[in-house]
Amino acid sequence: MPKSGKKNILFLMFDQLRFDYLSCYGHPHLHTPNLDWLASQGVRFTNCYVQSPICGASRMSFYTGRYVSSHGAAWNGFPLKVGEMTLGDHLRELGGDAYLIGKTHMRVDAKGMARLGLTPDSIIGARVAECGFDIFVRDDGLWGMGPDGAYDEQASAYNQYLRDKGYEGENPWHDFANAGLDAEGNIASGWLYGNSHLPANIAEEDSETPWLTQQAIKFLEEKADKDKPWLCHVSYIKPHWPYIVPAPYHKLYGPESFLAPIRDTAELDAPHPVYAAFAQNAIGKAFRNEEVREKVLGAYMGLIKQIDDQMGVLFDYLKSSGQMENTMIVATSDHGDYLGDHWLGEKDLFHSPSVKVPLIIYDPSATADAGRGSVCDALVEAIDLAPTFTDFMAGAIADEWLEGRSLIPLLSGSPPRDWRDYVISEYDYSMSPMAAKLGIAPKDARLFMVADDRWKLVHCEGGLPPMLFDLKEDPDELNDLGRHPDYQEARKHGYAMLYDWALRCGQRTTLSTNEIVSNRGKSRRKGIVLGLAKESDAEAEILEKYTGKPPARPI
């Protein structure tokens, strides 16, 4: 147990950070000593899968502890329906708080709130509108502006910060933090991959990652002497695109430090229709240009190096303020980034660069001492964090809501014998141009991945064939066996796991398992006495209201 007895949680999330782009995960050229240090103090998980390889859906699974098909917010902009329990709901029941600094990508269920009479300016309404968090600073960090208006219509705390610092214009987020200058002094937008090698036109200390770190430190200063336990979700926007980073980070990495793309021309021979549609989109085509890929990689790695340096600032503050001894620290990502692997850019599909994420957990409790500095290869899901947090705060895990499993036993080096055999991820691509290109109806534009330690199967709705990868013989997932005649048994195995998962009890959320068990048979004690032939068939007290002389009848 932490020395002070108080238990806090610092839940760090980076956006679009690949699991293999940290030195503690094996990158030979991108050195991340601060996150490596965190791994040396805790447990580094090597097989953590997100529940959807896209921002919004993945994050809603992190925040609810539920699979995408359970919470329903299946794509960016799909609202999280009113009534879903979140981290904040679970932790408040344990006497704690849940705060947000940064991004959630959550869209409010405005219709549901109006139906129930919830207003955003009420405490309950504000929490429902903000994914269960109390807001310290919210900024989703995507302040794009186009001919049809703004991508995000909320107010930007970061843009206001830049204006207060003297960065002028309608959208300083773009014009300074996410753009450089060309040779003529014009804006060189970070939206254009060809500009990724340029330094962002902003003082490094004013860029997004240092700004958010300082917000986190302000929060920690405010809460240092408070007795009430808290979870603080510090959610960074980077290394998510636009791929551009301020000096000196823009020039730290060149071709000699880039990993070769994981891809094979055979992947494009008779490809699966869904894979082909994504590989042929504008992003996939752009990353086939080696000059583009190199410029993006230099910026992407620079953004990660900046993140790691800021983790050093944050961890130093925790140490100096004495808060390391009672604060669980979790570092992870909402999904990865293909960066040209498999002829793809972005995320969306289920190859490892997209669906696997780094997960490092430092638990200050003495019970976790045995696991410090260890590596865990167990199959882990993003939804495991919610029950881990409630477990850490010494609360019962609400298994009627939470579909993940607590990682606390794994942190102490004592994995349960009945740990899961497979992991699940889902993707609803109905809003994408690829669904239209394929002619797939919106309700059929869904993909389901199931993977164990040998096989990864992707089921495709809409009458499309599955995809299948042999993770033992083909760890880079270059050979899709989904239509190969020799792998029928492997496909059956994958579908058996998927069927097992589909039969889970995921929607019975109003009563806990303990409540159900404790109420078994109690209706008889409340007068429902079916199955009796005579009085002696039951204990006397069961029938005491139903025997003896009746009351007088009215005359």
CORJOKA-V269003 format. One record per helix or strand. SS is the DSSP state (hx for helix, st for strand). FROM is the first residue (numbers start at 1). LEN is the number of residues. Records with the same first field share a line. If there is no record, write none. Layout:
SS=FROM-LEN / FROM-LEN
//
This chain:
st=8-7 / 43-7 / 80-1 / 97-6 / 108-1 / 134-5 / 145-2 / 149-2 / 179-3 / 187-3 / 199-1 / 230-6 / 245-1 / 327-7 / 356-7 / 374-3 / 380-2 / 423-6 / 446-6 / 455-6 / 467-4
hx=23-3 / 33-9 / 55-10 / 68-4 / 87-6 / 110-7 / 123-7 / 157-8 / 172-6 / 193-3 / 204-3 / 208-16 / 249-3 / 255-3 / 265-4 / 273-7 / 282-5 / 290-31 / 324-3 / 341-3 / 352-4 / 366-6 / 384-9 / 408-4 / 433-6 / 442-3 / 485-18 / 513-6 / 524-3 / 535-3 / 540-3
//
